[in-house]
Amino acid sequence: MSDVNGPTGQTPASHGPEDAAAGTAGTGAGAATGSATGSATESVADVGAPTGSTAVGPQTTAAATAAEGGRRVRVVLVDDHRMFRTGVQAEIGETERTGVEVVGEAADVDQAVTVITATRPEVVLLDVHLPGGGGVEVLRRCAPLMADARQPVRFLALSVSDAAEDVIGVIRGGARGYVTKTITGTDLVNSVFRVQEGDAVFSPRLAGFVLDAFASTDAPPVDEDLDRLTQREREVLRLIARGYAYKEIAKQLFISVKTVESHVSAVLRKLQLSNRHELTRWATARRLV
């Protein structure tokens, strides 16, 4: 499987040790087969699992209506786990059935910006935690595309994380919604079409985070220290604060022990802390554990 393929066949350089390669972009029905394999960090392997799913708003027939009426939505998948991308592609990318055409994939921030700029999809399914600065960085660099009045690119966050700061961060960055990876395939397709139409879509529990943050002028204060950390550094920070060993963190995040050590050193440096005990106290005081 080749890395990212835009419409011109250009293959961006790979970035990051965790998943340097992005899957080949699908451009029609059955573009990818197979299903994703679950992991400790992702609560769903098969996006279309019928049990334990989280509904996204009222049940609709948007996907069926769109497919019957010949409507299409062009989508880019951005996630640093190749098998999860493959599972999403297999679940929603059968264009004749769902109306969704997957036109590109990416595994990190640089790849995402390159593919989104080249393909100009209508909707991007965006993971929050990505090598290179996270989903928020993708949103920042794609702001001109989101602001294009004639052909706006809209973003729907699709993440294993249900942390309030992750939800609020990407919504402030310009995403039109946020759903977790427990969502069913049918609901995900419906959510994609709703975002294409300009709606805001959230998994039910997550909508409360957004209401709490934006319903009043007393928005939660920005933690400047926390903002210095990348999304991956925040993940490592939480796991360190919870008492995980480096090997356990590496296994859970699918990265090397050396990469974990690098992230911990970066966190300590940015927060001006001396050791993991101080880091744990810092995280506990901010209720990040």
MIKE-234870 format. One record per residue: x negated, y negated, z of N, C-alpha, C, O in turn; residue number from 1. Coordinates in steps of 0.1 Angstrom, whole numbers, m for minus. Atoms other than C-alpha are relative to their C-alpha. Layout:
<nodes>
nc1;nc2;nc3;cac1;cac2;cac3;cc1;cc2;cc3;oc1;oc2;oc3;nr
X;Y;Z;X;Y;Z;X;Y;Z;X;Y;Z;NUM
...
</nodes>
This chain:
<nodes>
nc1;nc2;nc3;cac1;cac2;cac3;cc1;cc2;cc3;oc1;oc2;oc3;nr
m8;12;0;0;0;0;m9;m12;0;m18;m14;8;1
8;12;1;m14;m34;m10;4;m10;10;14;m8;17;2
m3;11;m10;m14;m65;11;12;m8;m6;20;m2;m13;3
m12;8;4;10;m94;4;0;m2;m15;m11;m6;m20;4
m1;3;14;22;m98;m31;11;m10;m2;23;m7;0;5
m10;10;3;39;m130;m41;4;2;m15;0;12;m21;6
m5;m2;13;56;m135;m75;m11;0;m10;m10;5;m22;7
11;1;10;22;m142;m92;m10;11;2;m20;12;m5;8
10;m12;m2;5;m111;m78;m12;m4;8;m21;4;9;9
12;5;m8;m19;m132;m57;0;7;13;10;9;20;10
2;m7;m12;m32;m113;m27;m8;m8;10;m20;m10;8;11
7;8;m10;m40;m135;3;m10;8;8;m9;20;9;12
10;m7;m8;m70;m127;24;7;4;13;16;m2;18;13
m5;m6;m13;m63;m106;55;m6;m8;11;m17;m12;11;14
4;7;m12;m65;m122;89;3;8;12;14;14;13;15
m3;m6;m13;m68;m108;124;m3;15;0;m1;21;m10;16
3;m14;m1;m79;m74;136;11;9;2;10;21;1;17
m11;m9;m5;m45;m62;147;8;6;m11;12;18;m10;18
m7;m5;12;m28;m58;113;m4;m8;m12;3;m17;m16;19
5;9;10;m49;m72;86;8;1;m13;7;m8;m21;20
m7;m2;13;m27;m58;58;14;m2;2;20;3;11;21
m15;1;1;8;m68;49;5;9;m10;m2;12;m20;22
m6;m10;9;31;m44;31;3;m6;m13;4;m19;m14;23
m3;5;13;38;m47;m6;14;m6;0;23;1;5;24
m13;7;0;67;m71;m12;10;9;m8;6;14;m19;25
m11;m7;8;100;m54;m23;7;m10;m8;10;m21;m4;26
m8;9;9;119;m69;m52;12;7;m6;17;2;m16;27
m13;m6;5;149;m46;m57;5;10;9;m1;12;20;28
m6;m10;m8;170;m19;m44;m10;11;3;m17;16;m6;29
9;m11;m4;151;8;m24;m14;m4;m1;m22;5;m4;30
14;4;2;119;m13;m25;m9;7;10;m21;9;7;31
9;m7;m10;106;5;6;8;11;6;20;10;7;32
m6;m11;m6;114;38;22;m6;3;13;m17;m2;16;33
6;m3;m13;108;53;56;6;m8;10;13;m18;8;34
m5;7;m11;116;41;90;m11;m3;9;m21;4;10;35
10;4;m9;96;23;116;m1;9;12;9;16;16;36
2;m9;m12;81;42;146;0;m9;12;m7;m20;12;37
m1;9;m11;89;28;180;m13;m1;8;m22;7;6;38
12;2;m8;63;15;205;4;m5;13;16;m9;15;39
m3;5;m13;61;4;241;3;m15;0;10;m20;8;40
m2;14;0;62;m32;230;12;m4;m8;17;m15;m8;41
m12;4;8;91;m30;206;11;9;4;10;21;4;42
m11;m7;m6;125;m20;219;8;7;m11;17;15;m7;43
m7;m7;11;137;m7;185;m10;3;m11;m18;m5;m15;44
9;m5;11;120;13;158;9;0;m13;4;m5;m23;45
m9;0;11;150;18;135;10;m12;2;18;m11;11;46
m8;12;m2;167;m16;131;14;3;m1;23;m4;5;47
m14;m3;1;199;1;122;5;10;10;15;16;8;48
m4;m9;m10;201;22;153;14;m3;5;17;m14;8;49
m14;3;m3;238;26;162;2;m2;15;13;m6;19;50
m2;1;m15;233;27;200;m10;m10;6;m21;m12;0;51
8;10;m7;219;1;224;m2;m12;m8;m12;m19;m5;52
2;12;8;223;m26;199;6;m12;6;15;m11;14;53
m5;13;m5;229;m63;206;8;m6;m11;2;m10;m21;54
m8;6;10;258;m78;187;m4;m15;m2;m9;m21;8;55
3;14;2;252;m112;171;13;m7;m4;17;m7;m16;56
m12;7;3;283;m132;174;11;9;m3;10;21;m2;57
m11;m9;3;317;m119;162;m4;9;m12;m12;5;m21;58
3;m9;11;316;m89;139;6;m6;m13;18;m10;m13;59
m5;5;12;320;m100;103;m3;10;m11;m10;20;m9;60
2;m8;12;320;m84;68;m8;m8;m10;m7;m6;m22;61
8;9;9;296;m110;54;m8;8;m10;m9;5;m22;62
9;m8;8;272;m83;41;8;7;m11;4;6;m23;63
m8;m8;10;299;m62;24;6;m10;m11;6;m7;m23;64
m6;10;9;316;m93;9;m10;m5;m10;m7;m7;m21;65
11;6;9;283;m107;m4;m4;10;m10;m6;7;m22;66
5;m10;10;273;m74;m20;11;2;m11;8;3;m23;67
m11;m2;9;308;m69;m36;1;m12;m10;4;m10;m22;68
m2;12;8;308;m105;m49;m13;m4;m8;m13;m14;m15;69
12;3;7;273;m103;m63;m9;m11;6;m19;m15;0;70
9;10;m7;258;m128;m38;m13;7;4;m14;19;7;71
14;m4;m3;221;m125;m31;m6;m10;10;m3;m22;9;72
8;8;m8;198;m138;m5;m14;5;0;m17;17;2;73
14;m4;1;160;m138;m9;m7;m2;13;m6;m12;19;74
5;0;m13;141;m129;22;m15;4;0;m19;12;m8;75
14;m4;m3;105;m128;34;0;6;14;6;0;24;76
2;m6;m14;96;m105;64;m14;m3;5;m24;m1;m1;77
13;4;m7;69;m118;88;0;7;13;7;4;22;78
2;m8;m13;58;m93;115;m14;7;m1;m18;11;m12;79
13;m6;0;24;m80;125;m1;15;1;m11;21;2;80
0;m15;m1;35;m44;128;6;5;m14;17;3;m17;81
m3;m4;14;35;m28;93;12;10;1;21;9;m8;82
m10;m10;0;58;1;103;14;m6;3;24;m2;m1;83
m12;7;m2;84;m23;117;5;m7;m13;17;m6;m16;84
m4;6;13;84;m42;84;6;10;m9;16;8;m16;85
m5;m11;9;88;m9;66;14;4;4;23;6;m5;86
m13;m3;m5;118;m1;88;11;m10;m4;22;m6;m8;87
m10;10;4;135;m34;82;2;0;m15;14;m1;m19;88
m1;m1;14;128;m32;45;10;11;m4;18;9;m13;89
m8;m12;4;144;3;43;14;m2;5;24;2;m2;90
m14;2;m5;174;m8;64;8;m11;m7;20;m9;m10;91
m7;11;6;183;m41;48;m3;m3;m14;4;m11;m21;92
5;4;13;164;m43;15;6;7;m12;1;5;m23;93
m6;m6;11;186;m21;m6;10;m10;m6;22;m10;m2;94
m7;12;4;198;m50;m26;14;2;m5;24;m5;m2;95
m13;m3;5;228;m34;m44;10;2;11;22;0;9;96
m9;m3;m11;242;m24;m11;2;m12;10;13;m14;15;97
0;10;m10;233;m53;12;1;m14;m6;5;m23;1;98
1;14;5;228;m83;m11;m13;m6;4;m15;m18;0;99
12;6;m5;194;m88;5;m12;4;m9;m13;16;m12;100
12;m3;9;163;m90;m18;m13;m4;8;m15;m16;10;101
12;3;m7;130;m88;1;m11;m3;m10;m15;6;m18;102
9;4;11;106;m108;m20;m15;m1;5;m23;m4;m3;103
14;1;m5;75;m108;3;m1;4;14;9;4;22;104
3;m3;m13;59;m97;35;m13;m6;5;m21;m9;m4;105
13;5;m5;32;m110;58;m2;5;14;8;8;21;106
3;m6;m13;14;m99;89;m6;m10;10;m8;m7;22;107
5;10;m9;m1;m131;103;4;m14;m5;11;m16;m15;108
m5;14;3;3;m169;102;m5;m4;m14;3;m9;m22;109
5;5;13;m20;m176;72;7;7;m12;11;1;m22;110
m7;m8;10;m4;m148;51;14;m5;m1;20;m7;m12;111
m14;4;0;31;m160;61;1;m13;m8;10;m14;m16;112
m1;13;6;25;m196;50;m3;2;m15;4;m4;m24;113
4;m2;14;9;m184;17;12;6;m8;16;2;m18;114
m11;m7;7;38;m160;8;13;m8;0;19;m9;m10;115
m12;8;0;66;m183;19;m1;m12;m10;9;m15;m17;116
2;11;9;51;m212;m1;1;5;m15;7;m2;m23;117
0;m6;14;47;m189;m32;14;4;m4;17;2;m16;118
m13;m7;4;81;m172;m31;12;m9;3;23;m7;m4;119
m11;9;m4;103;m200;m16;13;8;3;23;6;m4;120
m12;m7;m3;128;m176;0;11;m9;6;8;m20;10;121
m10;7;m6;161;m187;13;0;2;16;3;m7;23;122
1;m3;m14;156;m170;47;m13;8;3;m17;16;m5;123
11;m7;m5;125;m159;66;3;7;13;8;0;22;124
m1;m7;m13;127;m132;93;m13;m1;6;m23;5;1;125
13;4;m6;100;m144;116;m2;6;14;6;3;23;126
3;m4;m13;84;m126;145;m6;m12;8;m12;m20;2;127
5;11;m8;75;m149;174;m15;1;3;m22;m9;3;128
13;m2;m4;42;m133;183;m8;5;m12;m6;17;m16;129
8;m3;12;17;m133;154;m14;m4;1;m17;m14;8;130
14;4;1;m20;m134;149;m2;m13;m7;5;m15;m18;131
3;13;6;m32;m169;141;8;m12;5;8;m23;m1;132
m8;11;m6;m9;m190;163;14;2;3;21;m6;9;133
m14;m4;m3;25;m173;165;10;m6;m10;6;m14;m19;134
m11;5;9;58;m181;148;1;m15;0;5;m21;m10;135
m2;14;m1;58;m216;161;m10;m7;m10;m7;m17;m16;136
10;6;9;26;m223;140;5;2;m15;3;m7;m23;137
m5;m1;13;43;m209;109;11;m10;m3;11;m16;m13;138
m11;10;1;73;m232;115;m6;m14;m2;m2;m22;m10;139
6;13;1;50;m262;119;m6;m2;m14;m4;m13;m20;140
7;1;13;31;m255;87;10;1;m12;7;m3;m23;141
m10;m1;10;63;m248;68;11;m11;1;22;m10;m5;142
m9;10;m2;81;m279;80;5;m7;m13;17;m10;m14;143
m5;7;13;82;m296;45;9;9;m8;19;4;m14;144
m9;m9;7;99;m265;31;13;1;7;24;2;0;145
m13;0;m7;125;m265;58;8;m13;m3;20;m13;m3;146
m7;13;2;132;m302;51;4;m3;m15;10;m13;m18;147
m3;1;14;136;m297;13;15;0;m2;22;11;1;148
m15;1;1;172;m309;7;6;9;m12;17;14;m10;149
m5;m8;12;175;m290;m27;m1;15;2;8;23;m1;150
3;m14;m2;160;m257;m17;m6;3;14;m18;7;14;151
6;m2;m14;155;m254;21;m3;15;3;5;24;m1;152
4;m13;m5;137;m224;35;5;0;15;0;m8;23;153
m5;0;m14;155;m214;67;m6;13;7;m9;23;1;154
7;m10;m8;140;m193;95;10;6;10;17;m1;17;155
m7;m7;m10;156;m166;117;m10;8;8;m16;17;2;156
10;m8;m8;134;m153;146;6;14;2;17;15;6;157
m4;m13;m2;135;m116;149;m12;6;9;m23;9;4;158
11;m2;m9;115;m106;180;4;10;11;15;11;14;159
m2;m9;m11;111;m80;207;2;m8;13;8;m4;23;160
m1;9;m12;108;m109;232;13;m6;2;20;m11;m7;161
m12;8;m3;138;m123;250;m3;m10;11;6;m14;18;162
4;10;m10;118;m148;271;5;m13;m4;5;m17;m16;163
m6;13;3;134;m182;274;m9;m9;m7;m5;m17;m16;164
10;9;7;102;m200;264;m2;3;m14;m5;m6;m22;165
2;m4;14;99;m180;232;12;m5;m8;10;m10;m19;166
m12;4;7;135;m187;222;0;m15;m2;2;m20;m13;167
0;14;1;133;m224;230;m11;m6;m9;m9;m15;m16;168
11;5;8;99;m228;214;3;1;m15;0;m9;m22;169
m3;m1;15;110;m215;179;12;m8;m4;12;m13;m15;170
m12;8;4;143;m233;180;m5;m15;m1;m1;m22;m10;171
6;14;0;124;m266;188;m8;m1;m13;m9;m12;m19;172
9;0;12;101;m256;159;8;m1;m13;3;m4;m24;173
m9;2;12;131;m256;135;7;13;m5;14;13;m15;174
m7;m13;3;143;m219;134;15;m2;2;20;m10;11;175
m15;1;m1;181;m216;128;6;10;9;18;10;12;176
m6;m10;m9;185;m187;151;m11;9;6;m22;9;2;177
9;m8;m7;170;m160;173;7;13;3;17;13;11;178
m6;m13;m4;179;m123;175;m11;10;4;m23;8;0;179
10;m10;m5;161;m94;192;0;12;m9;10;15;m16;180
2;m12;9;149;m62;176;9;12;4;8;23;m1;181
m11;m10;m3;178;m42;193;12;m2;m9;21;6;m8;182
m12;3;9;201;m57;166;2;12;m10;m8;18;m14;183
m3;m10;10;218;m33;142;m3;m5;m14;m4;m17;m16;184
3;4;13;210;m33;105;12;m9;m6;9;m19;m13;185
m12;8;5;246;m45;96;0;m14;6;2;m23;m2;186
0;13;m6;244;m73;121;m11;m9;m5;m10;m21;m6;187
11;7;5;210;m83;109;3;m6;m14;0;m18;m17;188
m4;5;13;223;m86;73;10;m11;1;8;m22;m6;189
m9;10;m2;252;m106;85;m6;m13;5;m3;m24;0;190
7;11;m5;229;m129;104;m8;m7;m10;m8;m20;m11;191
8;6;11;207;m135;74;9;m8;m9;5;m19;m13;192
m9;8;8;237;m146;53;5;m12;7;7;m22;1;193
m5;11;m7;250;m168;80;m11;m11;1;m8;m23;0;194
10;10;0;216;m185;83;m2;m7;m13;m4;m19;m14;195
1;5;13;214;m189;46;11;m11;m2;8;m21;m9;196
m11;10;1;247;m208;48;m1;m12;9;7;m21;9;197
3;12;m9;233;m231;75;5;2;14;4;m7;22;198
m4;m2;m14;248;m215;106;m11;3;9;m23;6;5;199
10;m4;m10;229;m210;138;5;13;6;17;15;9;200
m4;m14;m4;228;m174;150;m9;4;11;m21;3;11;201
8;m5;m12;217;m160;184;6;13;5;18;15;5;202
m4;m11;m8;219;m128;202;7;m6;12;3;m16;18;203
m8;7;m10;246;m135;229;m7;m5;12;m5;m17;16;204
7;4;m13;223;m136;260;m9;m12;m3;m11;m20;6;205
10;10;3;198;m158;242;6;m14;m2;0;m24;m1;206
m6;13;3;223;m185;233;0;m8;12;0;m21;12;207
0;8;m13;225;m195;270;m13;m7;2;m13;m18;8;208
12;7;m1;188;m204;269;0;m13;m8;m4;m23;m3;209
m1;12;8;194;m228;241;9;m10;5;6;m22;6;210
m9;9;m6;224;m243;257;m5;m7;12;m4;m19;14;211
6;6;m12;206;m248;290;m11;m11;m4;m12;m21;3;212
11;9;3;177;m265;272;4;m12;m7;m2;m23;m6;213
m4;11;8;196;m288;249;14;m6;3;17;m16;m3;214
m13;6;m3;230;m294;264;0;m13;8;10;m20;8;215
1;12;m8;218;m322;286;m13;m7;m3;m22;m2;m10;216
12;8;2;192;m349;286;m11;5;9;m23;1;8;217
10;m5;m10;175;m331;315;m6;13;m6;m5;24;0;218
7;m12;6;156;m307;292;m11;5;8;m18;m4;15;219
11;m5;m8;131;m284;308;m13;m8;m3;m16;m10;m15;220
13;7;3;97;m303;311;m9;9;m7;m9;22;m5;221
10;m8;7;70;m292;288;m12;3;9;m17;m7;15;222
12;m4;m8;42;m273;305;m12;m2;m9;m14;7;m18;223
11;3;9;11;m288;288;m10;11;1;m17;14;m9;224
10;m11;m2;m11;m261;303;4;12;m8;m4;18;m15;225
m5;m12;7;10;m233;289;0;m2;m15;m2;7;m22;226
0;3;14;13;m250;256;m14;1;m7;m15;2;m19;227
14;m2;5;m25;m247;252;m2;14;m5;m11;17;m13;228
2;m14;3;m21;m210;249;7;5;m12;19;0;m15;229
m8;m6;12;m12;m191;217;10;10;6;9;14;17;230
m10;m10;m4;17;m166;218;m7;13;5;m3;18;14;231
7;m12;m4;m7;m137;220;m7;m1;13;m7;8;21;232
6;3;m12;m26;m153;248;10;1;12;7;5;23;233
m11;0;m10;7;m157;267;4;15;3;6;18;15;234
m3;m14;m2;14;m120;262;m10;7;9;m7;14;19;235
11;m6;m8;m20;m110;276;1;m6;14;m1;2;24;236
m1;7;m13;m16;m135;304;11;7;9;8;10;21;237
m10;m6;m8;17;m119;315;m3;14;5;m1;18;16;238
3;m14;m3;4;m84;314;m11;1;10;m11;9;19;239
11;0;m10;m28;m93;333;7;m4;14;3;2;24;240
m6;5;m13;m6;m111;360;9;12;6;11;12;18;241
m8;m11;m5;15;m79;362;m9;12;5;m3;22;9;242
9;m10;m5;m16;m59;371;m5;10;m10;m11;20;m6;243
4;m9;10;m22;m41;338;m15;0;m2;m21;m11;m1;244
15;m1;3;m58;m29;331;m1;m4;m15;8;m3;m23;245
2;4;14;m74;m40;299;4;11;m10;9;8;m21;246
m4;m11;9;m70;m6;283;15;2;m2;20;4;m13;247
m15;0;1;m33;m6;291;5;m11;m9;15;m9;m17;248
m4;11;8;m29;m40;276;m3;2;m15;5;0;m24;249
4;m2;14;m48;m30;245;10;10;m7;14;9;m18;250
m9;m10;6;m26;1;240;14;m6;m2;21;m3;m12;251
m14;5;1;7;m18;246;1;m11;m11;11;m11;m18;252
m1;11;10;m2;m47;222;m7;4;m13;m8;m4;m23;253
6;m5;12;m19;m25;196;m13;m8;m4;m14;m11;m16;254
12;7;2;m52;m43;199;m12;7;7;m9;15;15;255
11;m6;m6;m87;m34;209;m3;m6;14;2;m17;17;256
4;5;m13;m101;m37;245;m8;m13;m1;m7;m22;6;257
8;12;2;m126;m62;231;8;m12;m3;5;m23;2;258
m9;11;3;m98;m83;217;7;m5;13;9;m17;15;259
m6;4;m13;m81;m83;251;m9;m8;8;m5;m18;14;260
10;7;m8;m113;m94;268;m1;m14;m6;m3;m24;2;261
2;14;6;m116;m123;243;12;m9;3;11;m21;6;262
m12;8;m3;m80;m134;249;0;m4;15;3;m16;18;263
1;4;m14;m85;m133;287;m10;m11;2;m8;m20;10;264
10;11;m1;m117;m154;284;6;m13;m5;3;m23;1;265
m6;12;6;m98;m179;262;10;m6;10;11;m18;12;266
m10;5;m9;m70;m181;287;m6;m6;13;m2;m17;17;267
7;5;m12;m93;m186;317;m7;m14;m4;m6;m23;4;268
6;12;4;m112;m213;298;10;m11;m2;8;m22;3;269
m10;11;3;m81;m232;286;7;m4;13;10;m16;14;270
m7;4;m13;m65;m231;321;m10;m4;11;m6;m8;22;271
10;4;m9;m98;m238;338;1;9;13;0;3;24;272
m1;m9;m11;m95;m207;360;m13;9;0;m19;10;m10;273
12;m8;m1;m123;m184;373;1;15;m2;m8;21;m7;274
m1;m15;1;m109;m149;374;15;4;m1;23;m5;0;275
m14;m4;2;m78;m128;370;9;m2;12;21;m2;11;276
m8;3;m12;m67;m133;406;6;m14;0;17;m16;3;277
m5;13;1;m65;m170;401;11;m1;m12;21;m8;m11;278
m10;0;12;m47;m163;367;13;5;5;24;0;1;279
m12;m6;m5;m22;m141;385;8;m10;8;20;m11;7;280
m7;10;m8;m14;m168;410;6;m11;m8;17;m16;m5;281
m5;11;10;m11;m194;382;13;4;m7;23;m3;m7;282
m12;m5;7;14;m172;363;11;2;9;23;m1;6;283
m11;m2;m10;34;m163;394;6;m13;4;19;m14;6;284
m6;13;m4;38;m200;404;9;m5;m11;18;m13;m8;285
m8;4;11;53;m206;370;11;10;m4;18;8;m15;286
m10;m11;2;75;m175;371;m1;6;m14;9;9;m21;287
3;m7;13;59;m160;340;m2;15;1;m2;22;m9;288
3;m14;m2;54;m126;356;13;8;m2;13;20;m1;289
</nodes>
